Structures are given as C-alpha cells and as structure tokens.
C-alpha cells in the first residue's frame, strides 16, 4: 500500500521528497525507547550487583576456610567425612548470606519512607456560596457535599407503588 501511495504522490508533484512511512509497531517501539533503555540498564546493573555480592560472599567463605584450615584437618583426621565438612563450610556461608539479607531488608525498609514521602493533604477551602465563618471553614463547603441517598431497596419499592399502577 505504501508503494502505491508513493507513486501517487510522485505523480502529483515529482519534486516532493518521498514521505517517511513507519509501521505502528516501529512507532510505538520508538515511543517506549526511554523506558526500555532504563529497564535494560537497571537489569544490567542488577546482574552486576549480584555478581559482585557473589564474589564478596565467596571471598568471605574462602577467608573463613583458610583460617580454619587446621580445624578442618583435625576433623578429617578424627574421621569426619567430606560431606560433613562441606556442610559445615556451606552452613557458615549461608549464615553470612542470611545476615546480609536481614541487614539489607532492614535498611531498605528504613530508607523507603525517606525516598517516597507521602503527598501533602489538601486543605479544605470553602467556596464563595458558603459563609466564611470559622465553623464552616473547618467542616468544608456545604454546597459541594453529596446528598444522602436512600438505599436501593427503598428506591425500587418507591417506584412500584400501588397508586402508580393503572388497571387494565
């Protein structure tokens, strides 16, 4: 279809440059380019943070194992199996990871209200129809208050009163 439109436009005015045609999918893709780029950057930074945390945890476990090298040797000499020693080392790493998650969660909860404060409440301003007395300013505008409505059952019953029915 775009080729026929281009031919017709060239037939009308040959000096006119061809129109720039873009599909709807490409147009919407360009509209969300900033959001997609920000999401991609956030994902890359999250993977980098995870890799950095993993390397840090590995270094802490390696440091702990190197410090307990003699203890591990004594345990193996007394007959401890390799899975038992591996479980001992992994349990120590898991405790460190749990402590890090707990501290991180507490800091995140403490940081969240400071980052996203609540919106201030709107003050009630009386309209020009209300008298500017202090009591009415405290209560708000009487003209804008919604009327009390009857319950639905009573409205439906009021619509079908026997007096409104006519005999056939």
Secondary structure, DSSP 8 states (H G I E B T S, - for coil): -HHHHHHHHHHH-TTS-------HHHHHHHHTHHHHHHHHHHHHHHHHHHHHHHHHHHHHHHHHHHHTHHHHHHHHHTT--HHHHHHHHHHHHHHHHHHHHHHHHHHHHHHHHHHS-----------TTS---HHHHHH--STTS------HHHHHHHHT-GGG----
